[in-house]
Amino acid sequence: MSLNTKRISHSNQHEKDISIEVLRITACIMVIIIHVSAYNTYVLPPETFLWQAMNFWNSVVSSAVPIFFMISGAFMLNPNIIYGIKKIEKKNY
């Protein structure tokens, strides 16, 4: 499966997929929100609205770490080769 996305290229760098870079920046911001909201859920009493708001945001952005794993997986696979499960396991383990 191939995505038709814009790529940026500099003379001394490899081509970069803009959508992957935007996803990586978004995931970085999500990790920051996780850390800020997690700290506040430990400090604030659970009855307060602020605690509930922090708990909500912590739940919303909790997919940041799986996004990083998916980005890493996208870079590990060669798009020109069709991989089977056995070949991926053999290659990585």
C-alpha positions in Angstrom: 0.0 0.0 0.0 1.5 3.3 -1.0 0.5 6.8 0.0 0.9 9.6 -2.5 2.2 12.3 -0.2 4.5 15.2 -0.9 8.2 14.8 -0.3 10.8 17.3 0.6 14.3 16.9 -0.6 17.5 18.8 0.2 20.7 18.5 -1.8 22.6 16.9 1.0 19.8 14.9 2.7 17.5 12.0 1.8 13.9 12.6 0.8 11.6 13.0 3.7 7.9 12.3 3.7 6.1 15.3 5.1 3.2 13.4 6.5 5.5 11.2 8.6 7.3 14.3 9.9 4.0 16.0 10.8 2.9 12.8 12.5 6.2 12.6 14.5 5.8 16.3 15.6 2.2 15.6 16.6 3.2 12.6 18.6 6.0 14.6 20.4 3.4 17.2 21.4 1.1 14.4 22.6 3.9 12.9 24.8 4.4 16.4 26.4 0.7 16.6 27.1 0.8 13.1 28.6 3.6 14.1 31.0 2.0 17.4 32.0 -1.5 15.9 32.6 -0.1 12.8 34.4 1.7 15.0 36.9 -1.4 17.1 37.5 -3.6 14.0 38.1 -1.2 13.0 40.9 -1.1 16.5 42.5 -4.8 17.5 42.3 -7.7 15.9 44.2 -9.9 13.8 41.9 -13.1 15.8 42.7 -11.9 18.9 40.9 -12.7 19.9 37.4 -9.1 20.4 36.6 -8.2 16.9 37.6 -11.0 15.6 35.3 -9.8 17.7 32.5 -6.2 16.5 32.9 -7.5 12.9 33.1 -9.5 13.5 29.9 -6.5 14.9 28.0 -4.2 12.1 29.3 -6.7 9.6 27.8 -7.1 11.4 24.5 -3.3 11.5 23.8 -2.4 8.1 25.1 -1.9 6.8 21.6 1.4 8.8 21.2 3.7 5.9 22.0 2.0 3.4 19.6 2.3 6.1 16.9 6.1 6.2 17.5 6.1 2.4 17.1 4.2 2.6 13.8 6.5 5.3 12.5 9.5 3.1 13.4 7.9 0.1 11.6 7.2 2.2 8.5 10.9 3.0 8.3 12.0 -0.6 8.9 10.1 -2.0 5.9 11.2 -1.6 2.3 8.2 -0.5 0.2 9.5 -2.4 -2.8 9.3 -5.8 -1.2 6.2 -7.7 -0.1 6.8 -9.2 3.4 5.2 -12.1 5.0 4.9 -12.5 8.8 7.6 -15.2 8.8 10.0 -13.1 6.9 9.4 -10.1 9.2 10.0 -12.2 12.3 13.1 -13.7 10.8 14.5 -10.3 9.8 13.8 -8.6 13.2 14.5 -11.4 15.7 
